[in-house]
Amino acid sequence: MKYEKTIGWLGMLLVQGASFPALYELIVMGKADLPPLSMVLMLQIGLALYFARALIQKDTVYLISNGIGFAIQTLLFCVIIYK
């Protein structure tokens, strides 16, 4: 069981960490291309549904991972709307 949790946490760090260089370029440097709004909205809805599932199943790794992912997509949504 501990092995499964470790793999889950490492996977979550890698997946969420992959978004930060692009976000840094976009927000701090102002140089990145913006993704389509429809893609960001679909990802937000999907992550919200995954979050609800993780909440029902009481899965901490997925709760944190999907919460972070939803926050990142919301940030991208705001950047797209207000840019």
MARZA-705204 format. One record per atom (N, C-alpha, C): residue number from 1; x, y, z negated. Coordinates in Angstrom, 1 decimal. Each point is the difference from the previous one (the first is absolute). Layout:
BEGIN
seq:NUM; px:X; py:Y; pz:Z
...
! end
This chain:
BEGIN
seq:1; px:0.8; py:-1.2; pz:0.0
seq:1; px:-0.8; py:1.2; pz:0.0
seq:1; px:0.9; py:1.3; pz:0.0
seq:2; px:1.0; py:0.0; pz:-0.8
seq:2; px:0.9; py:1.1; pz:0.0
seq:2; px:0.7; py:0.3; pz:1.3
seq:3; px:0.3; py:-1.1; pz:0.7
seq:3; px:0.6; py:0.1; pz:1.3
seq:3; px:-0.9; py:0.7; pz:1.0
seq:4; px:-1.3; py:-0.3; pz:0.0
seq:4; px:-1.0; py:0.6; pz:0.8
seq:4; px:-0.1; py:1.5; pz:-0.2
seq:5; px:0.0; py:0.3; pz:-1.3
seq:5; px:-0.1; py:1.5; pz:-0.3
seq:5; px:1.2; py:0.7; pz:0.5
seq:6; px:1.2; py:-0.5; pz:-0.2
seq:6; px:1.2; py:0.6; pz:0.4
seq:6; px:0.0; py:0.2; pz:1.5
seq:7; px:-0.4; py:-1.0; pz:0.8
seq:7; px:-0.1; py:0.2; pz:1.4
seq:7; px:-1.0; py:1.0; pz:0.4
seq:8; px:-1.2; py:0.1; pz:-0.7
seq:8; px:-1.0; py:1.0; pz:0.3
seq:8; px:0.5; py:1.4; pz:-0.3
seq:9; px:0.7; py:0.2; pz:-1.1
seq:9; px:0.5; py:1.3; pz:-0.3
seq:9; px:1.1; py:0.5; pz:1.0
seq:10; px:0.9; py:-1.0; pz:0.4
seq:10; px:1.0; py:0.4; pz:1.0
seq:10; px:-0.6; py:0.3; pz:1.3
seq:11; px:-1.0; py:-0.8; pz:0.4
seq:11; px:-0.7; py:0.3; pz:1.3
seq:11; px:-0.7; py:1.4; pz:-0.1
seq:12; px:-0.6; py:0.3; pz:-1.1
seq:12; px:-0.7; py:1.3; pz:-0.1
seq:12; px:1.0; py:1.1; pz:0.1
seq:13; px:1.2; py:-0.1; pz:-0.7
seq:13; px:1.0; py:1.1; pz:0.1
seq:13; px:0.5; py:0.2; pz:1.4
seq:14; px:0.2; py:-1.1; pz:0.7
seq:14; px:0.5; py:0.1; pz:1.4
seq:14; px:-1.1; py:0.6; pz:0.9
seq:15; px:-1.2; py:-0.4; pz:-0.1
seq:15; px:-1.1; py:0.5; pz:0.9
seq:15; px:-0.2; py:1.5; pz:-0.3
seq:16; px:-0.1; py:0.4; pz:-1.3
seq:16; px:-0.3; py:1.4; pz:-0.3
seq:16; px:1.2; py:0.8; pz:0.2
seq:17; px:1.2; py:-0.5; pz:-0.2
seq:17; px:1.2; py:0.7; pz:0.2
seq:17; px:0.3; py:0.4; pz:1.5
seq:18; px:-0.6; py:-0.9; pz:0.9
seq:18; px:0.2; py:0.3; pz:1.4
seq:18; px:-0.7; py:1.3; pz:0.4
seq:19; px:-1.0; py:0.4; pz:-0.7
seq:19; px:-0.7; py:1.2; pz:0.4
seq:19; px:0.7; py:1.3; pz:-0.4
seq:20; px:0.8; py:-0.1; pz:-1.0
seq:20; px:0.6; py:1.3; pz:-0.6
seq:20; px:1.0; py:0.7; pz:1.0
seq:21; px:0.8; py:-0.6; pz:0.8
seq:21; px:0.8; py:0.8; pz:0.9
seq:21; px:-0.8; py:0.8; pz:0.9
seq:22; px:-1.0; py:-0.6; pz:0.6
seq:22; px:-0.9; py:0.8; pz:1.0
seq:22; px:-0.7; py:1.1; pz:-0.8
seq:23; px:-0.5; py:-0.3; pz:-1.2
seq:23; px:-0.7; py:1.1; pz:-0.7
seq:23; px:1.0; py:1.1; pz:-0.4
seq:24; px:1.2; py:-0.3; pz:-0.3
seq:24; px:1.0; py:1.0; pz:-0.3
seq:24; px:0.3; py:0.9; pz:1.2
seq:25; px:0.2; py:-0.7; pz:1.1
seq:25; px:0.2; py:0.8; pz:1.3
seq:25; px:-1.2; py:0.9; pz:0.3
seq:26; px:-1.1; py:-0.5; pz:-0.2
seq:26; px:-1.2; py:0.7; pz:0.3
seq:26; px:-0.3; py:1.2; pz:-0.9
seq:27; px:0.1; py:-0.2; pz:-1.3
seq:27; px:-0.3; py:1.0; pz:-1.0
seq:27; px:1.2; py:1.0; pz:-0.2
seq:28; px:1.1; py:-0.6; pz:-0.2
seq:28; px:1.2; py:0.9; pz:-0.4
seq:28; px:0.7; py:0.6; pz:1.2
seq:29; px:0.2; py:-0.9; pz:1.0
seq:29; px:0.7; py:0.5; pz:1.2
seq:29; px:-0.9; py:0.6; pz:1.1
seq:30; px:-1.3; py:-0.5; pz:0.0
seq:30; px:-1.0; py:0.5; pz:1.0
seq:30; px:0.3; py:-0.5; pz:1.4
seq:31; px:0.6; py:-1.2; pz:0.1
seq:31; px:0.5; py:-0.4; pz:1.3
seq:31; px:-0.7; py:-1.3; pz:0.6
seq:32; px:-0.8; py:-0.7; pz:-0.8
seq:32; px:-0.5; py:-1.2; pz:0.4
seq:32; px:-1.3; py:0.2; pz:0.9
seq:33; px:-0.3; py:-1.0; pz:0.9
seq:33; px:-1.2; py:0.0; pz:0.7
seq:33; px:-1.1; py:-0.5; pz:-0.9
seq:34; px:-1.2; py:0.6; pz:0.1
seq:34; px:-1.1; py:-0.4; pz:-0.9
seq:34; px:-0.8; py:-1.2; pz:0.7
seq:35; px:-0.4; py:-0.9; pz:-0.8
seq:35; px:-0.8; py:-1.1; pz:0.5
seq:35; px:-1.4; py:0.5; pz:0.3
seq:36; px:-0.8; py:-0.8; pz:0.8
seq:36; px:-1.3; py:0.4; pz:0.3
seq:36; px:-0.9; py:0.0; pz:-1.2
seq:37; px:-0.9; py:1.0; pz:-0.1
seq:37; px:-0.9; py:0.1; pz:-1.2
seq:37; px:-0.8; py:-1.3; pz:-0.1
seq:38; px:-0.5; py:-0.6; pz:1.1
seq:38; px:-0.8; py:-1.2; pz:-0.1
seq:38; px:0.8; py:-1.1; pz:-0.7
seq:39; px:1.3; py:-0.1; pz:0.3
seq:39; px:0.8; py:-1.1; pz:-0.6
seq:39; px:0.1; py:0.2; pz:-1.5
seq:40; px:0.2; py:1.3; pz:-0.4
seq:40; px:0.1; py:0.3; pz:-1.5
seq:40; px:-1.3; py:-0.3; pz:-0.7
seq:41; px:-1.1; py:0.4; pz:0.6
seq:41; px:-1.3; py:-0.3; pz:-0.6
seq:41; px:-0.3; py:-1.5; pz:-0.1
seq:42; px:0.3; py:-0.8; pz:1.0
seq:42; px:-0.2; py:-1.4; pz:0.0
seq:42; px:0.9; py:-0.6; pz:-1.1
seq:43; px:1.3; py:0.4; pz:-0.1
seq:43; px:0.8; py:-0.5; pz:-1.1
seq:43; px:-0.5; py:0.4; pz:-1.4
seq:44; px:-0.5; py:1.2; pz:-0.1
seq:44; px:-0.5; py:0.4; pz:-1.3
seq:44; px:-1.2; py:-0.9; pz:-0.4
seq:45; px:-0.9; py:-0.3; pz:0.9
seq:45; px:-1.2; py:-0.8; pz:-0.3
seq:45; px:0.5; py:-1.5; pz:-0.3
seq:46; px:0.9; py:-0.5; pz:0.8
seq:46; px:0.5; py:-1.3; pz:-0.3
seq:46; px:0.7; py:-0.2; pz:-1.3
seq:47; px:0.8; py:1.0; pz:-0.3
seq:47; px:0.7; py:0.0; pz:-1.4
seq:47; px:-1.0; py:0.2; pz:-1.1
seq:48; px:-1.0; py:0.7; pz:0.2
seq:48; px:-1.1; py:0.2; pz:-1.1
seq:48; px:-0.7; py:-1.4; pz:-0.2
seq:49; px:-0.3; py:-0.7; pz:1.1
seq:49; px:-0.6; py:-1.3; pz:-0.1
seq:49; px:0.9; py:-1.0; pz:-0.7
seq:50; px:1.3; py:0.0; pz:0.4
seq:50; px:1.0; py:-0.9; pz:-0.6
seq:50; px:0.1; py:0.4; pz:-1.5
seq:51; px:0.0; py:1.3; pz:-0.3
seq:51; px:0.0; py:0.4; pz:-1.4
seq:51; px:-1.2; py:-0.5; pz:-0.8
seq:52; px:-1.1; py:0.0; pz:0.6
seq:52; px:-1.2; py:-0.5; pz:-0.7
seq:52; px:0.1; py:-1.5; pz:-0.3
seq:53; px:0.5; py:-0.7; pz:1.0
seq:53; px:0.2; py:-1.4; pz:-0.1
seq:53; px:1.0; py:-0.3; pz:-1.1
seq:54; px:1.1; py:0.7; pz:-0.1
seq:54; px:1.0; py:-0.2; pz:-1.0
seq:54; px:-0.5; py:0.3; pz:-1.4
seq:55; px:-0.9; py:1.0; pz:0.0
seq:55; px:-0.6; py:0.4; pz:-1.3
seq:55; px:-0.9; py:-1.1; pz:-0.5
seq:56; px:-0.8; py:-0.6; pz:0.9
seq:56; px:-0.9; py:-1.1; pz:-0.4
seq:56; px:0.8; py:-1.2; pz:-0.5
seq:57; px:1.2; py:-0.3; pz:0.7
seq:57; px:0.8; py:-1.1; pz:-0.3
seq:57; px:1.0; py:0.3; pz:-1.1
seq:58; px:0.1; py:1.2; pz:-0.4
seq:58; px:0.9; py:0.5; pz:-1.1
seq:58; px:1.5; py:-0.4; pz:0.4
seq:59; px:0.3; py:0.4; pz:1.2
seq:59; px:1.4; py:-0.3; pz:0.6
seq:59; px:0.8; py:1.3; pz:-0.1
seq:60; px:0.9; py:0.1; pz:-1.0
seq:60; px:0.7; py:1.2; pz:-0.2
seq:60; px:0.9; py:0.5; pz:1.1
seq:61; px:0.7; py:-1.0; pz:0.7
seq:61; px:0.9; py:0.3; pz:1.1
seq:61; px:-0.8; py:0.7; pz:1.1
seq:62; px:-1.1; py:-0.6; pz:0.4
seq:62; px:-0.8; py:0.6; pz:1.1
seq:62; px:-0.7; py:1.3; pz:-0.4
seq:63; px:-0.4; py:0.1; pz:-1.3
seq:63; px:-0.6; py:1.3; pz:-0.5
seq:63; px:1.0; py:1.1; pz:0.2
seq:64; px:1.2; py:-0.2; pz:-0.4
seq:64; px:1.0; py:1.0; pz:0.1
seq:64; px:0.4; py:0.3; pz:1.4
seq:65; px:0.3; py:-1.1; pz:0.7
seq:65; px:0.4; py:0.1; pz:1.4
seq:65; px:-1.1; py:0.8; pz:0.9
seq:66; px:-1.2; py:-0.4; pz:-0.2
seq:66; px:-1.1; py:0.6; pz:0.8
seq:66; px:-0.3; py:1.4; pz:-0.5
seq:67; px:0.2; py:0.2; pz:-1.2
seq:67; px:-0.2; py:1.4; pz:-0.5
seq:67; px:1.1; py:0.9; pz:0.5
seq:68; px:1.2; py:-0.4; pz:0.1
seq:68; px:1.1; py:0.8; pz:0.5
seq:68; px:-0.3; py:0.2; pz:1.5
seq:69; px:-0.3; py:-1.1; pz:0.7
seq:69; px:-0.3; py:0.1; pz:1.5
seq:69; px:-1.1; py:1.0; pz:0.2
seq:70; px:-1.1; py:0.0; pz:-0.8
seq:70; px:-1.1; py:0.9; pz:0.2
seq:70; px:0.4; py:1.4; pz:-0.2
seq:71; px:0.9; py:0.2; pz:-1.0
seq:71; px:0.5; py:1.4; pz:-0.3
seq:71; px:0.8; py:0.5; pz:1.2
seq:72; px:0.8; py:-0.9; pz:0.5
seq:72; px:0.9; py:0.4; pz:1.2
seq:72; px:-0.9; py:0.4; pz:1.2
seq:73; px:-1.0; py:-0.9; pz:0.3
seq:73; px:-0.9; py:0.3; pz:1.1
seq:73; px:-0.8; py:1.3; pz:-0.2
seq:74; px:-0.4; py:0.2; pz:-1.3
seq:74; px:-0.7; py:1.3; pz:-0.3
seq:74; px:0.9; py:1.2; pz:0.3
seq:75; px:1.2; py:-0.1; pz:-0.4
seq:75; px:1.0; py:1.0; pz:0.2
seq:75; px:0.2; py:0.3; pz:1.5
seq:76; px:0.1; py:-1.1; pz:0.8
seq:76; px:0.1; py:0.2; pz:1.5
seq:76; px:-1.3; py:0.6; pz:0.5
seq:77; px:-1.1; py:-0.4; pz:-0.5
seq:77; px:-1.3; py:0.5; pz:0.5
seq:77; px:0.0; py:1.5; pz:-0.2
seq:78; px:0.4; py:0.5; pz:-1.2
seq:78; px:0.0; py:1.4; pz:-0.3
seq:78; px:1.0; py:0.8; pz:0.9
seq:79; px:1.2; py:-0.6; pz:0.2
seq:79; px:1.0; py:0.6; pz:0.9
seq:79; px:-0.6; py:0.1; pz:1.4
seq:80; px:-0.7; py:-1.0; pz:0.5
seq:80; px:-0.6; py:0.1; pz:1.4
seq:80; px:-1.0; py:1.0; pz:0.0
seq:81; px:-0.9; py:0.1; pz:-1.0
seq:81; px:-1.1; py:0.9; pz:0.0
seq:81; px:0.5; py:1.5; pz:-0.1
seq:82; px:0.9; py:0.2; pz:-0.8
seq:82; px:0.5; py:1.4; pz:-0.3
seq:82; px:1.2; py:0.5; pz:0.8
seq:83; px:0.5; py:-0.8; pz:0.9
seq:83; px:1.1; py:0.4; pz:0.8
seq:83; px:-0.4; py:0.6; pz:1.2
! end
